[in-house]
Amino acid sequence: MKELRKSVAEAIMESKVELIEGYHNLIYTFRENTKESSRRAKEFAQAQIDRAREIQHNANSDMEGIPADTQGTHPDNCNNAVMSALRSPFPTFQGMLKKFGEKNVEGKGYLYERFMPQATKASDSEFRGKVTARVMIETKLKEIYGEKANIAEFMKELREYGTTVTYREGNEMKQFDLTKGQMLYIYMVNKMADGQMKLRRMGILVLNIYIEILDKGTQKC
């Protein structure tokens, strides 16, 4: 009996020791993670400060040597290149950058070389995405409505009146006229679990919208 009590006491003690070690490890890990998060936050903040300083330096380098024209009696009438750049409307982001770097060949100064390659890459990516999306839509349209299907006519039809939906806003029920495009959007949202929940919370009954879409699709086929 004494041996049993002793073994139980030892087991309890070992369990307590393991539990205490586990707590210590958890606290240590939490502290280390907190330090690492704090360090990364400081590094990010410093990186943003350094980036802002670099941009300011690029702007100063672009404007260095450009004389200021202080025509007029009020300081606000200063017509140097900076003020002209800020006051004049620019048709494009590229035009603004070239205005700041106008003392360089083709206006390609420090700011231009810093931002324009990224802007061009983003613009090209956006264009390719739109082309890909258009091709996908045209392919699906022809698959559903035949080879004569036209995306321009389809987009025009999406802007036409589709139906009227009743929805809840606060404690009040309101009506809203939906275009066919908005009907299609609700149709797709209702296929998602969180979408169904949001529509029901708004009191939108999608059954009528489904019937409308099916009727329009039957008429097209």
N, C-alpha and C positions, 0 to 999 in steps of 0.2 A: 504493500500500500504506500509506504514511504517513497519507494522508487517511482511509482506511478505519479504521485504528487510532484516529485522532483522533476520528472520528465515533462509533465504538463507545465510546470513553472518555467522550465527552460524553453519550452516551445513558445510560451506566451512572451517571454523575454526576447527571444529571437524575432518573433513577429513584430514586437514593438520597435526593436532596433531596425528592422527592415523598413517599417513604416516611417520611422524618423529619417532614415537615409533617403527614402523616396521623397519625403517633403523637402529635405535639403537639396536634393537634385532638382526638384521642380522649381524651387526658389532660385537656385543658381541659373537654371536654364532661362527662367523668366527675366532675371536681371541681365543676363548676357544678350537676350533678344531685345530687351529694352534699350540697352547700350548701342546695339547694332542699328536698331531703327532710328535712334537719335542721331547716330553718326551719319547714317545715310541721308536723313532729313537735312542735316547741316551741310553735307556735301552738295545736295541738290540745290539748296538755297544759295550756297556760294557759287555754284556753277551758273545759276541764273544771274547773279550779280556780275560775274566775270563776263557772261555773254552780253549783258547790257552795256558793260564798259567797252567791250570789243566793238559793238555796233556803234556806240558813240564815237569811238576812235576812228572807225571807218568813215563815219559821216564827217568828222572834223578833217580827215585826210582828203576827202572828196572836195570839201569846201575851202581848203587851204589855198590861199593865193587869189581867191576871187574877191575883188574889191566890193565894198558895200556902197550903194548909191543912196545917200541920205537926202534925197530931194524932198522938199517940204519942210515945214517948221515943226511938225510933231514927230516924236520918235516912232509913232506907229506908222508913219509914212515911209519907213525904211523899205526900199525896193531892191534889196540884195537878192541873190539867187535863192537863199533859204526862204525868205518871205514870199517871193514869187512862187516858189514851189508849193508852199503851204496854202497860198490863197487861190492859185489857179486850179481849175478843174482838170483832171487827167482822165483821158478815156481808158487808160490801162495802167496796171501796176508797173509794167515795163516802162511806160512813158515817165512815170514819177521817178523811178530809179535813174533813168537816163538824164532827167533834169538835174538831179543832184550831182551826177558825174559828167556834166556837160563839158568840163575842161579836158576830159579824156577822149580818146579816139572812139567815135560812135557812142559816146556817153557811157561807156562801160567802165565805171569807176569801182571803188571798193564795195560799195553797197550793192551795185549791180551784180558783181561777181559773187557776192555772198548769198544773195537771195534768188537771183533769176534762175540759176540751174535747178534749184529745188522747185520753184514755181512752175518752170517748164515741165519738169518731170511729173508734178502733180496734175498739171493741165492735160498732159498726154495720157496719163493714167485714167483721168476722168473721161476723156474722149473715147479711149478704147473700151471703157466700161459701158458707155452709152451705146456704142456700136454693137458690142456683144449683146447687150440687153435688147436692142432693136431687132437683131437677127433672131434671137430666141423667140421674141414675141411674134415676128412675122412667120417663123417656122410653125409655131403652135397655131396661129390663126389659119394658116393654109391647111394644117392638119385637121382642124375642126370645121372650117367653113369652105374649104376648097382652094384651088390655086388662084382664084380671082380675088381672094381676100386682100384688102388694102389696109395697111396700118393707119394711114392718115384718116380714112373714113371711120375706122374703129375708134381712134382717139377722139374724133369729133362726136361720135355717138356716146362715148363715155361721159361727155359733158352735158348731154341732154337730160331732161327730167326723167327720173325713174319711178319714184314712189314717195309717199309721205310716211315718216316714221314718228311714233310717239315715244318720248323718252322722259326719264325722271331727272329733274334738276333740283336738288334739295328735297323739299316736300311738295314741289309743284310738277305737274306733268305738262310737257310742252310738245309741240309738233314741229317737225323740221322736214323740208323738202330735200330729198336725196337725189343726186345725179346717179346715173347708171354706174359710174365709176365708184362712187361712194357705196353703192349697194354691193358691188363686187368686193370692195375692201371689207365691209362688214361680213360678207359671206366667208372670206378667208380668215378673218379674225375669229369667227365662231368655230373654226376648225381647231383652234388652240384652246387648251384647258383654261389658261388664265384669261383668254379672250372671252370665252363663254361666261365666266364668272363676272367680268366687267360689264358685259352686255346685259346680263340678268340684273345686275345691281342698278343699271340705268333704266331698267324696265323695258328694254328694246326687245320686241318679239321678232325673231329672225325668220319665223315660218312664212310670213307674208313676203319677206324679201326673197326667200328661197323660191316661192311659187312664181314671183315676178321674173326671177332669173331663168327659171325653167321654161316659163312661157316664152320669153324672148329667145332663148336658145332653140326651142322647138320651132318657132317661126323662122329662124335663120336656116335651120337644117332642111 
